[in-house]
């Protein structure tokens, strides 16, 4: 067992890098982030990488393999900070050479021979018996039920099979974060987040579109109801969500308003009978056809100056349809028309543009009822904080699948008379992949523990920003290891590559997450005059 003091070199190097990042944040006030967007974006990602690296110190103390991966990860993270800072030291408020004291550590653990020598290292998860059972259960379901259908769904943009949805329902996957009193399995502690993160990763390892993302939408709506719903609303909707009796989709984004949620224009107008008429257009509403209900954010205060204070959230029932375009009549009147949006990856879930024309929603479906008017933005933010952690778990699952595919191909492929896996460059890539996956996974667990204590909102943003960007690199290099065959659809790594690309876009685009959430929180410079 490696002792904690054996990682002192890591801690010291990370402190040096963190000081440089802290200096950068001191150059930006929370009020002028938009005037220094490039600096703020670089600092946000540097903060995310260092947060993951620091979280690995406990992980690295648990064994030789864990320690090696921790040091490789930390050295790469510091090198990334140095790369962003190079030539911009004045903007960061640091001296040239401010990272020199970390150079010996970085030089050692970025040594090609040393990194390549750990190519057989894959980070242990250190799950206890209960969580290992959760992992095995969802891994088996993913391998047996999802993965055999994943390529067909991806290549033909087919609907997700009802056997997959029903099977996940039987496993209780849709109720992992719903309290036991409402038919879920959440007992109100870190166990709930561990189970959700582990299940999401294993399902995403089988398929992002046909697996891991299925449990995200019910998760988001459930969180919104738990935060803002009345007792009657919770009792009505949560048990049905937990069992999979109803499936949910999220209707927030609009054609002219993506991450700028406060500017949304879809209107909800109150009628004399107490119901609401929905009018306008939403876009990028994933799973809308198959869903039984939509979590809809709409403007109930017509004055645009109200911004986010004029938004309210509704549970909007609808009929199930298939994966093509659809028109459904509202239960109480009006219509909803769905136009499919074809995408390069993330298929099976299907995304839609939704046009609402006097679509009538019962007054009882306004989350929070009268107390919920104007509170929709806050309900959505509470729901999406957990969604960010879940998205990071999805990224880890995709990375794990890509790593396994690359490793297997490298072992089997012979190049110039030698196994591809015997080459230093391949070995170094595999080691870096393993370190990235171990770091992102471990920090996801840690953030889950924080969220269980009603903490860790910033950390959820950091892990989302890091893991989603990392997934692009891991899947790209996994495809590259496959060479020409990686570009062929017959190898799953091509699907993993295009699926990974969406991770930095949905659940909060990377730029918005970095600038509007992370930077505004971490910027410490003086207030603008």
Secondary structure, 3 states (H helix, E strand, C coil): CCCHHHHHHHHHHHHHHHHHHHHHHCCCCCCCHHHHHHHHHHHHHHHHHHHHHHHHHHHHCCCHHHHHHHHHHHHHHHHHHHHHHCCCHHHHCCCCCCCHHHHHHHHHHCCHHHHHCCCCCCCCCCCCHHHHHHHHHHHHHHHHHHHHHHHHHHHHCCCCCHHHHHHHHHCCHHHCCCEHHHCCCECCCHHHHHHHHHHHHHHHHHCHHHHHCHHHHHHHHHHHHHHHCCHHHHHHHHHHHHHCCCCEEEECCECCECCCHHHCCCEEEECCCCCEEEEEEEEEEECCCCCCEEEEEEECCCCHHHHHHHEEEEEEECCCCCCCCEEEECCCCCEEEEEEECCCCCCCCCEEEEEEEEEEECHHHECCHHHHCCCHHHHHHHHHHHHHHHHHHHHHHHHHHHHHHHHHHHHHCEECCEEHHHCHHHHHHHHHHHHHHHHHHHHHHHHHHHHHCCCCHHHHHHHHHHHHHHHHHHHHHHHHHHHHHHHCCCCHHHHHHHHHCCCCCCCCCHHHHHHHHHHHHHCCCCCCC
